[in-house]
Amino acid sequence: MDLYEAMRCAPTSRRFKPDPVPREALLRALEAARFAPSGGNRQGWRVVVVEDPERRAALRDLYLPHWRAYTEQTGAALMLADPDAFDAARVRVVRGADDYANGLAEVPMHLVVGVRLEDLAVTDAALGRQSIVGGASVYPFVQNLLLALRGEGLGAALTTLLVPAEDEVRRLLEIPEDIALAAHIGVGYRAGEWPTRLARRPVQEFAFSERYGVPLR
Ligand SMILES: Cc1cc2nc3c(=O)[nH]c(=O)nc-3n(C[C@H](O)[C@H](O)[C@H](O)COP(=O)(O)O)c2cc1C
């Protein structure tokens, strides 16, 4: 698959066929994803691949309370309760995410991505605001992985709602204390068509010339 094509059409897949993910496809994707950049080239990412049905069900049970809390906080729960009162396209996305959460145990493969905390170069730690830089040493790897999986014809859903359950996930998957959870990726063959165009803002809305707010032409 052409690189630009993969970048433009790697959507979140939330419904999957029951077919297992071929081990060779996963290994090829991980093999390519590992060339991601990281601060100091420390490559602190770690991935636990979960296919065992009982562990997948346990991950679902850890995910669901956080998903439900999220729907309450964001108003998504109101959309699910009274869909006719909301914009149909938004309701579709929330329903898809809700079905994904409820059906998480049936997603063929779960990738639990962590990162070694001591490998993170957190250059904004002293700024007195929410730190963002630590993630920059793991999420390029995650995005590489999503693109590589797309190149393998596989669908994937990146979520972070398992992270609040870090302690329980750590116990379940025997992840050491020095590894922080960064993401959960559900993987499988996508059920249904691939979209040809994702909803994204145009370049002119977020990229500027020389000074913030000056249109880039
Ligand atoms: C940090 C992060 C967290 C996300 N969390 C969730 C989630 O909890 N549930 C979900 O269904 N999708 C989740 N997503 C997927 C987004 O909803 C998705 O990328 C966005 O809606 C764009 O959808 P599209 O790629 O299908 O066009 C998350 C994505 C990111 C980057």
Ligand as a Chemical Component Dictionary entry (heavy atoms), coordinates in Angstrom:
data_LIG
# 
_chem_comp.id                   LIG 
_chem_comp.type                 NON-POLYMER 
_chem_comp.pdbx_formal_charge   0 
_chem_comp.three_letter_code    LIG 
# 
loop_
_chem_comp_atom.comp_id 
_chem_comp_atom.atom_id 
_chem_comp_atom.alt_atom_id 
_chem_comp_atom.type_symbol 
_chem_comp_atom.charge 
_chem_comp_atom.model_Cartn_x 
_chem_comp_atom.model_Cartn_y 
_chem_comp_atom.model_Cartn_z 
_chem_comp_atom.pdbx_ordinal 
LIG C1  C1  C 0 -5.885  9.025 22.227 1  
LIG C2  C2  C 0 -7.052  8.384 21.547 2  
LIG C3  C3  C 0 -8.053  7.803 22.301 3  
LIG C4  C4  C 0 -9.155  7.202 21.685 4  
LIG N1  N1  N 0 -10.096 6.594 22.465 5  
LIG C5  C5  C 0 -11.119 5.955 21.870 6  
LIG C6  C6  C 0 -12.097 5.252 22.659 7  
LIG O1  O1  O 0 -12.038 5.233 23.876 8  
LIG N2  N2  N 0 -13.082 4.587 22.023 9  
LIG C7  C7  C 0 -13.175 4.573 20.665 10 
LIG O2  O2  O 0 -14.086 3.928 20.140 11 
LIG N3  N3  N 0 -12.287 5.249 19.874 12 
LIG C8  C8  C 0 -11.263 5.912 20.453 13 
LIG N4  N4  N 0 -10.334 6.572 19.691 14 
LIG C9  C9  C 0 -10.502 6.621 18.217 15 
LIG C10 C10 C 0 -11.060 7.989 17.804 16 
LIG O3  O3  O 0 -12.398 8.069 18.178 17 
LIG C11 C11 C 0 -10.872 8.145 16.279 18 
LIG O4  O4  O 0 -9.508  8.222 15.985 19 
LIG C12 C12 C 0 -11.554 9.407 15.740 20 
LIG O5  O5  O 0 -12.909 9.423 16.056 21 
LIG C13 C13 C 0 -11.424 9.479 14.234 22 
LIG O6  O6  O 0 -12.121 8.403 13.675 23 
LIG P1  P1  P 0 -11.677 7.763 12.273 24 
LIG O7  O7  O 0 -10.214 7.501 12.369 25 
LIG O8  O8  O 0 -12.445 6.484 12.154 26 
LIG O9  O9  O 0 -11.991 8.737 11.218 27 
LIG C14 C14 C 0 -9.238  7.191 20.273 28 
LIG C15 C15 C 0 -8.226  7.774 19.522 29 
LIG C16 C16 C 0 -7.149  8.342 20.128 30 
LIG C17 C17 C 0 -6.042  8.943 19.285 31 
# 
loop_
_chem_comp_bond.comp_id 
_chem_comp_bond.atom_id_1 
_chem_comp_bond.atom_id_2 
_chem_comp_bond.value_order 
_chem_comp_bond.pdbx_ordinal 
LIG C1  C2  SING 1  
LIG C2  C3  SING 2  
LIG C2  C16 DOUB 3  
LIG C3  C4  DOUB 4  
LIG C4  N1  SING 5  
LIG C4  C14 SING 6  
LIG N1  C5  DOUB 7  
LIG C5  C6  SING 8  
LIG C5  C8  SING 9  
LIG C6  O1  DOUB 10 
LIG C6  N2  SING 11 
LIG N2  C7  SING 12 
LIG C7  O2  DOUB 13 
LIG C7  N3  SING 14 
LIG N3  C8  DOUB 15 
LIG C8  N4  SING 16 
LIG N4  C9  SING 17 
LIG N4  C14 SING 18 
LIG C9  C10 SING 19 
LIG C10 O3  SING 20 
LIG C10 C11 SING 21 
LIG C11 O4  SING 22 
LIG C11 C12 SING 23 
LIG C12 O5  SING 24 
LIG C12 C13 SING 25 
LIG C13 O6  SING 26 
LIG O6  P1  SING 27 
LIG P1  O7  DOUB 28 
LIG P1  O8  SING 29 
LIG P1  O9  SING 30 
LIG C14 C15 DOUB 31 
LIG C15 C16 SING 32 
LIG C16 C17 SING 33 
# 
